Amino acid sequence: MARRLGTVDTVVLGLGAMIGAGIFVALAPAAAVAGTGLLIGLAIAAVVACCNALSSAWLAARYPQSGGTYVYGRERLGAFWGHSAGWSFVVGKTASCAAMALTVGHYAWPAHATAVAVAAVVALTAIGYAGVQKSALLTRIIVAVVLAVLTFVVMLIVGAGDPQAARLVGDDPSPYGVLQAAGLLFFAFAGYARIATLGEEVRDPARTIPRAVMIALGITLVVYTVVAVAVLAELGSTRLAAADAPLSEAIRAAGFGALVPIVSAGAAIGALGALLALMLGVSRTTLAMARDHHLPHVLVAVHPRHGTPHRAELAVGVVVAIVTALVDVRGAIGFSSFGVLLYYAIANASAFTLGRRLVPAVGLIGCLTLAVTLPPGSVLAGSAVVAAGMVTYAVQSRRSR
């Protein structure tokens, strides 16, 4: 592919993948487990995300091809770990899809959040089936809308609300609670590895990709920190923990209830954009794994007219719709974080074999620590599903031999 992207272009694409709807919903469950300690959790999540992204960037420079850690794990650690990474990605990102769909529902029509969420999944499955992709222009528009909404919320809170510094302290969170919050807030950083997948399109990828990762992550962390501090200072940890739509609740608390629809519309747009991107990504990874016979081979089909993996997209749409109807947004976030953290643990282990030691080691330890300290229900459910994938692979491998 043509190497046209410089550092600025790569940073913009990275911001498009990172600054999304996660911040609209992840603050509440983090406050529920850590109170004001969610700010410490945000910093821990950012450090782990940075290590993961750098490890992915180094691997992408070595293996500039589609598949991400599914490829890196296979090439550096063996086929079993490549499969485990791909399976963890599909599982975790399927839960991310459900969380984003429920975010749409909670902001667009709170009284019927689940029904709206399922309808959004069905509609976007049809759009993906018809070959409508998320373009670079649409990405920029969605990022602009999300940033505008976040800026709007912060300005209203700081300018006319009742933010109090005392609400930022006072809780005495346990280390376990802070780590739980970090694992849940990790969900809001999902997407940074998009930069690492640009290896074939970036000029001087070994230099440009790590630099772009650090810049994009730094900007994202600043934005998220400002929003988290403003919302926490306005609501306090108790009220924030109880909110299904935290930013709308913050605007309402600031005395601007009439402006809630603006925030809700922006959040719903951002969540819809994130949901479309996630479903496209999961369906493509499903297709790749089906080609390698790690998933049912019947999913290997490309529509003759639309040029899309229509069977994989339909399968992903059905599974996401079912999950969305059965879980709540907080459970979906925890389950998603567990799967994605395991995915990046394998990425860090793969990067460790390149001869780079410190960053992959910190990333690996951080991912595993945050994964096991997530809410127990998420850990148990995630472990069961990931283990089922590993056992299935082992049985298939034995039969093949």
N, C-alpha and C positions, 0 to 999 in steps of 0.2 A: 504494500500500500504506500501511497505517496506520503512523505514526511513533511507535512505542512505546518504542524503545530509548534509554536514557540512556548515560552514559559507563561506568558499572559493568557494565551488561548487555553492552555492546559489548566491553569488555575480557574478560569471561568467555568470550564466544563466540570471541574472538581467541585466548585461551589454549587453548581446545578445539581450535582448528585447528593451533596451533603445537606445543604440548607433546605429543609423540606418540612413535612408535616409532623415529624417526630416530636419537635419541641412543643407543638400544640397540645400534646397529650401525655408525654412521659414525665412531666414535672409532678403530676398528682400522685402516681404510685410511688415515686421516689420520696416525696414528702411523707407519705403514709408509713414508710419503713424507717426513715432517717430524720424526719423533721427538718430543722434548719441544717442538719448535716448533709442535706442534698447538695449543697454548694461544694463541700469537700468531695462528695461522690462524683460531681460533675468534673472536677479536676482530675480525679483518678481515671474516670472513663476517657478523658481526653488523652492522658498519657498512654493508656493501653491502645487507644485508637491510633495514636501517632506511631507506636512501635509496629502495630499491625500493618499500617499503611506503608511504612518504610520497608518492611520485610517483603510486602507484596510488590513494591516498586522495584526492588533489587531482583526479585524473581521474574518480574515482567520484562526487565531488560535482558535477562538471560533466555527467557522463553516467551518471545513476543507473539503469542497466539491465543485464540479464544479458549475459554474454559476456566481461567483463574486457578485457584488452588486445586481444583480437580486435576488440572494438568501438572501443577508444581508438585503436588503430593505424589502423583504417579511417577514422575521423572526422578524425584530426589529420594523418596522414601519407599516406593513400591506401589503396586496396583491396589493393594488393600487400603492404603492410606489415601490414595487418590479417590477411590470409591467412597471412603468414609467422609472425605471432605465434600464431595459432590452431594452425597446423601444429606449431610448436615446442612448444606446450603439450601437444598430444596425444601427440607423440613422447616428450617428456620425462616426462610423467606416466604414460605406459604403462610406461616403464622404472621409474618410482617404484613402480608397482603390483608389478612383478616383484621389486623390492628388498624391499618390505614382505612379499610372500608368502614370499620366501626367509628373511626375518627370523623369520617364524612357524616355518618349518621348522627353522632352526638352534637356536631356543630350545625348541621343543616336542619334537622328536625328531631330534637332530643326526645320527644314523646314517643317516637317510632324509630328509634335509632337502628335497631337490628333490621327492620324491614327495609329501611333506606339503604343500609349497608349491603344487604344481599342484592337489592336492585342495582346498586352501583357495580357490584361484581359481575352480574349478568350483562349489564350494558357494556362494560369494558371488555368482557370476553368476546362479545359480538364485534366490537370495534377492532380488537386484535385479530379476530378470525378474518375480518374483511381486509386486512393488510394495512390498516392505518397505524403508522408508527409514531412514536414520540420524537418529534424533530428537534434539532438544535434550537430553532427559533422558539418552539413551544417551551423548551426547557428554560430559555432566558426569560420568557414572559412569566412563567410560573415562579421562577426565582424572584423576579421583580415584584410580583404580587405578594409573595410571602414576606420579603424584606419590607415592603411598604406596610403590610399589616403589623409586623413586629415593631417597626418604628412607630407606627400610629399608637399601638398599645402602650409602649414605653413613654411616649410623649404625653399621652393623656394621664397616665399614672403619676409621672413626675411633675407635670405642670398643674394638674388640677385635682389629683387624687389625695389620698392620705397615707403615703408611704412612711413607715416608721422604722428607723434603724433597729429599734428594740426587737422587731419581729424577725430580724436576721440572726439573732442569737437567743439564748435562753434555754433551748433544748439541750439535753445531754445524751446525744445519740451514742449507741454502742458501736464499736468497730464493725461488728457484724451487720448492723443496720446501714452503716455508711457504705460497706462493700455491696450490700444488696442494692442500695440506691445507685451505686456506680454501674452495676450490671444492668439495671433497668434504664439508666440514662444512656448507656452505650447504644441503645436502640436509636436514639436521636442522631447519632453520628453515622449510622449505617449509610453506605454509599460512597465513602471515600476511596474505596478500592477501584472505583470507576477510572481514576487516574491511571492506575497500574495497568489497566487493560488497553491503554493507548500506545503501547510499545511500538507498534508498527507505523504509527502516524505522527510520532513526535520526533523533532530534530534533536539529535544527541540525547537519546532516552536515558542513558546512564547518569547524565548530569541533570537534565531537565525534569524528569519525573520525580526524583526525591525532593528537588527544590520546590516544585509545584505542590507536592504533598504537604510540605511544611507550611507554605504560605496559605494554602486553602484551609488546612486544619486550624491555623492560627486565627484566620478571619472568622471561621465558624465558631471557634471557642469564644472569641470576644463577643460575637452576636448572642450566643446562647447564654453567656454569663450575664450580660446586661439584662436580657429578658428574664432570666431566672431571679436575679436580685430584685428587679422591679416588681415582679409578680409576688414573690415571697414577702417583700416589704409591704405590699398593699394588702395581701390576704392573711399573712401569717401561715404557719405550717399546718395548723389544724384545719382551717377553712380550705387551704389549697389541697390537702390530702383528700377532702370529701368531694372535690369538684370533678365532674365528668368532662367539662370543657373549661380548663383553667383560665385561658386568656379571656374568654367571654365573662367568666365570673369576676376576673380582675377589673374589667371595664365596668361591670355592673356595680362592684363595690366602690369604684371611683366616682359613682354618681352619673354615669353616662349609659344607662340602660337602653336608651333609644338608639345608641350606636352599636349595640351588640350585633345586629344583623350584618353590619359591615365586616366586623371581625369574623363572624361565623362564615360569611361568604368567602372571605380570603382563606380561612382555614380549610373549608371544604374544597376549594379550588386546588390548594396545595396538596391536600390528601388525595384528591382524584389523580393529579399528576403523578404523585409518588406511587399510587396503586397501579396505574397503567405501566409505569416503568418496571415495577416489581414483577407484575404478571408476565410482561414480555421477557424479563430476565429468567424467571423460573421456568417458563415454557421452553426457552432455548437451552437451558441446562438440562432439562428433562429430555429434550431431543438428543443432546450429545450423549447422555448416559444410556438412552435407549439404543443408540447406534452401537455402543460398546457392550450391549446386552446386560447392562446393570439395571435397567428397568424394562418393562415389557416391550418387546420389539415392535408390537403393533403401533406404538406411538411414533415410530419412524415413518413419517409421511409428510410430504410438502404439498400444499394445495396447488393444483396445476394452473389455476388462474390467478389466485391471490399471492402465491409464492410464500405462504406462511406455514409453519408447522401446526396445521389446524387440529390434528388429533391431540397433540401435546397441549395446545392452548385450551381445547375443550376439557381435557382431563384436569388441567390445573384450575380452570374456572369452576368445575363441579366441586372439586375438593375444597377450594377456597370458600365457595358459597356455603358448603356444609359446615366448615369450621367456623365461619362467621356467624352462622345461625346458632351454634352451640356454645360459644365461649364469650366471655366479656373482654373488654379491651385490655384490662390489666393482666389477665391471664395470657392473652395473646402476646403482649409485650414480653412477659417473662419467658414464655416458651420460645419466642423468636430469638431473644437474646441468648438463650442457652445454645440453640443450634448454631447461630452465627459465631458465637465465641469459640465453639469447638472447631468450626471451619477455619477461623483465624489462628487457633492454636496449631493446627496442622500447617498453616502457611508459615508461622514462625519456626516450627520445627524444620520445615523444608529450607528456609533461609539460613538456619543454623549450619546446615551442611555446606553452604557456600563459603564458609570460612569466616563469616561475620558472626560475632559471638554475643556482644553485650545487648544490642537492641532486640534480636530475636529471643534471647533468653528472658529478658524483662517482659517482652510481649507474650511469650509462652506461659510464663508463671502467672502473669496478670490475667490472661484469658481463662486459664484453668481455675484460678482463685475466684474470679467473678462468676464463672459458670456454676461452681459448687455452692456459692453463697447466695444465689438467687432464691426467691421464695421456694420452699420445699415442694410445693405442688408442681411448679415449673421444672424443677430438677428431676423429680421422679418421672413425670410424663415425658420430658425430653430424653432422659436416659433410656426409657423403655423404647421409644421410637427409634432412636439412634442405634441402640443395641439390636433391634429387629432388623435394621438395614445391614448391620455388620454380619449378623448370623445368616441372612439371606445371601449375602455375597460369598461367605465361606462355603455354604452348601452348593451354590452355583459353581464355584471354583473347583470343588471336589468332583462334581459331576462332569465338568469339562475335562478334567485330567483323566 
